[in-house]
Amino acid sequence: MKFVLILLLSCLFLNACKKEELGSTTLSGNLVNTDWYLVNSGFDVNNDGAIEVSNFSSLPACEQDDYLHFNSNSILHIFDNSNRCAGRPQRAEEFFSVSRNDTCLYVRQSGYFVIKKLTSTELHLRVATRAWGIPSTGNILYYYEKR
């Protein structure tokens, strides 16, 4: 029984960030040392890789101008920009790592994300919502742009 449980848990972790087709990904050239502003978020209800139901306009205004800055030392800075949210620090820090040939992003407090697209100007992330190796429907997507 322990073997089956270990096998199932292994499948869960190995499939959390399955490699998917990507655009050009260069970790050092595109992801790090860049300010990434959230421009859209929502749900991919038919699993085609695009947002069909956006929830960006329903986010609080103080979250719509936030941005991320990935440093080469594996520290992610999350900035609460000029439209500040009450009770939040202006800058939070998190550890991040990238694996699986630059296709899987791990952020300590947020979990795993699949890097769907990474160019010099765009970053598209999908929340890794696989359970026991089975993909879920209704994936959550985040679109960022470099500014």
VMD Tcl script that draws the C-alpha trace (Angstrom):
set ca {
  {0.00 0.00 0.00}
  {2.85 2.39 0.82}
  {4.39 1.69 -2.57}
  {1.14 2.61 -4.36}
  {0.88 5.86 -2.38}
  {4.49 6.77 -3.16}
  {3.90 5.96 -6.84}
  {0.78 8.15 -6.96}
  {2.54 11.04 -5.23}
  {5.46 10.73 -7.64}
  {3.08 10.95 -10.60}
  {1.51 14.08 -9.13}
  {4.81 15.91 -8.76}
  {6.28 14.74 -12.04}
  {3.21 15.85 -14.00}
  {2.62 19.17 -12.25}
  {4.48 21.07 -14.97}
  {4.33 18.98 -18.09}
  {6.27 20.42 -21.01}
  {4.03 22.18 -23.51}
  {4.76 23.96 -26.77}
  {6.25 27.37 -26.16}
  {7.52 30.34 -28.04}
  {11.14 31.34 -27.68}
  {12.23 30.99 -24.06}
  {15.48 32.37 -22.81}
  {15.44 32.53 -19.05}
  {18.29 34.98 -18.57}
  {17.40 37.10 -21.59}
  {13.64 37.32 -21.25}
  {12.33 36.49 -17.77}
  {14.84 38.03 -15.38}
  {15.66 41.69 -14.80}
  {12.37 42.73 -16.41}
  {9.23 44.35 -14.99}
  {6.19 42.21 -15.88}
  {2.81 43.95 -15.58}
  {-0.40 41.95 -15.36}
  {-2.59 42.84 -18.37}
  {-5.18 40.05 -18.28}
  {-6.21 37.04 -16.23}
  {-9.00 34.55 -16.47}
  {-10.09 31.08 -17.41}
  {-9.33 28.82 -20.35}
  {-12.57 26.85 -20.25}
  {-11.98 24.78 -23.40}
  {-8.24 24.11 -22.89}
  {-7.14 25.87 -26.09}
  {-4.53 28.00 -24.30}
  {-6.46 31.29 -24.53}
  {-8.54 33.20 -22.00}
  {-12.23 32.79 -22.78}
  {-13.55 34.30 -19.53}
  {-11.51 37.26 -18.27}
  {-11.65 38.30 -14.64}
  {-9.11 41.13 -14.91}
  {-11.68 43.96 -14.77}
  {-13.18 42.47 -11.61}
  {-9.84 42.58 -9.75}
  {-9.53 45.41 -7.24}
  {-8.03 48.50 -8.90}
  {-5.07 48.33 -6.51}
  {-4.11 44.92 -7.95}
  {-4.45 45.85 -11.62}
  {-1.25 47.91 -11.65}
  {0.94 45.44 -9.71}
  {4.02 43.99 -11.37}
  {6.60 41.25 -10.95}
  {10.38 41.53 -11.19}
  {12.40 38.29 -11.39}
  {16.02 38.70 -10.31}
  {18.87 36.48 -11.48}
  {19.46 35.44 -7.83}
  {16.11 33.54 -7.76}
  {14.29 36.28 -5.82}
  {10.97 37.48 -7.18}
  {9.90 40.99 -6.18}
  {6.14 41.58 -6.22}
  {5.43 45.30 -6.37}
  {2.21 46.92 -5.21}
  {2.51 49.82 -7.65}
  {1.22 53.40 -7.36}
  {-2.40 52.39 -6.70}
  {-1.60 50.78 -3.33}
  {-3.68 48.10 -1.63}
  {-4.33 48.85 2.05}
  {-2.36 46.70 4.43}
  {0.09 45.34 1.85}
  {3.78 46.17 1.66}
  {4.90 48.04 -1.42}
  {7.33 45.23 -2.21}
  {7.20 41.56 -1.24}
  {9.92 39.00 -1.91}
  {9.55 35.34 -2.81}
  {11.91 32.60 -3.87}
  {11.36 31.30 -7.42}
  {12.89 28.64 -9.61}
  {12.46 27.53 -13.20}
  {12.75 23.91 -14.31}
  {11.88 21.51 -17.09}
  {13.80 23.37 -19.80}
  {12.35 26.74 -18.76}
  {8.74 25.54 -18.97}
  {7.85 25.29 -15.27}
  {7.93 28.19 -12.81}
  {7.78 27.57 -9.07}
  {7.04 30.46 -6.68}
  {7.34 29.53 -3.00}
  {4.03 30.96 -1.74}
  {2.02 30.51 -4.94}
  {2.98 27.08 -6.27}
  {3.66 25.88 -9.80}
  {2.93 27.59 -13.10}
  {3.42 26.39 -16.67}
  {5.19 28.99 -18.81}
  {2.89 29.01 -21.85}
  {4.66 31.86 -23.65}
  {7.82 33.79 -22.92}
  {9.17 36.37 -25.36}
  {11.05 39.59 -24.83}
  {7.70 41.39 -24.34}
  {5.14 38.78 -23.20}
  {4.83 36.25 -20.38}
  {1.83 33.91 -20.24}
  {1.44 31.63 -17.23}
  {-1.02 28.84 -16.52}
  {-1.62 27.68 -12.98}
  {-0.51 24.05 -12.84}
  {-3.85 22.51 -11.89}
  {-3.07 18.86 -12.41}
  {-4.23 16.43 -9.77}
  {-2.80 12.93 -9.67}
  {-1.45 13.40 -13.19}
  {-4.89 14.19 -14.67}
  {-5.28 17.63 -16.29}
  {-8.21 19.69 -15.08}
  {-10.52 21.80 -17.21}
  {-10.97 25.51 -16.69}
  {-7.29 26.41 -16.41}
  {-6.39 29.74 -14.82}
  {-4.19 31.94 -17.02}
  {-2.22 35.14 -16.34}
  {-0.91 37.39 -19.13}
  {1.93 39.84 -18.42}
  {3.65 42.43 -20.59}
  {7.07 43.98 -20.28}
  {7.07 47.73 -19.58}
}
mol new
graphics top color blue
foreach p $ca { graphics top sphere $p radius 0.5 }
foreach p [lrange $ca 0 end-1] q [lrange $ca 1 end] { graphics top cylinder $p $q radius 0.2 }
display resetview
